[in-house]
Amino acid sequence: MINPNEAKTYNQFRQPDSLFHKRKYDLIMRKVLKDTQGVLEIGAGTGVYTQFLVKDFDIVFATDYDKGMCSKIKKMVPESIVEQADATNLPYPDESFDGVFGVSILHHIPICEPSHNDRRKVWQEIYRVLRPGGWFAFCEPNAYNPFTKIVQWRFGEDALTCKEMQNDAEQVGLKIISYGTLQFCSPRTMFVTKIPFWNSFERLIEKLGLGVSAYVVGQK
């Protein structure tokens, strides 16, 4: 069985060579200043997005909670600096990075109750390790997309909204620059992008807030 949370089968689910991921990365990063150097990726998995980051930035730290995932990143993206790390307690000094990036990481982090909100801890850590003026970009499964909801339910996981991420980021003092939803296909259905007028249809879906992914981009 394919489990997106295990290093052994992760790439079967995420498919690192799929155009879906490069397209998502490019859409998210349109609002990000790329003349920065030190970038931290949280929840890097096997390095699917790390491979894009190292082409845009001089120094990329890729972290994941899982040791097996970190081993995969080292093999897939040897140019990156890989460290096993807990996103709620990052092993870096204050104001260490110009940018912090993450895709499909926050929905893995539980909210047991309002007084024990580990997602808020992640945002606090993002604020702490960012330099003044530094940027952040995060993308999560969109709770308003019905297909995404089904997939997340199948794996026993949550989906998030832009508003949830925006609220958490602003609660810790971060500023939102851009937010929205992206794409209406998956890595396994990229063939639909060849259908005439697909791009116009997808832009409409995104404007309606129904893209498969929700994203926020902001600054400290």
Order of alpha helices (4+ residues) and beta strands (2+ residues): alpha-alpha-beta-alpha-beta-alpha-beta-beta-beta-beta-alpha-beta-alpha-alpha-beta-alpha-beta
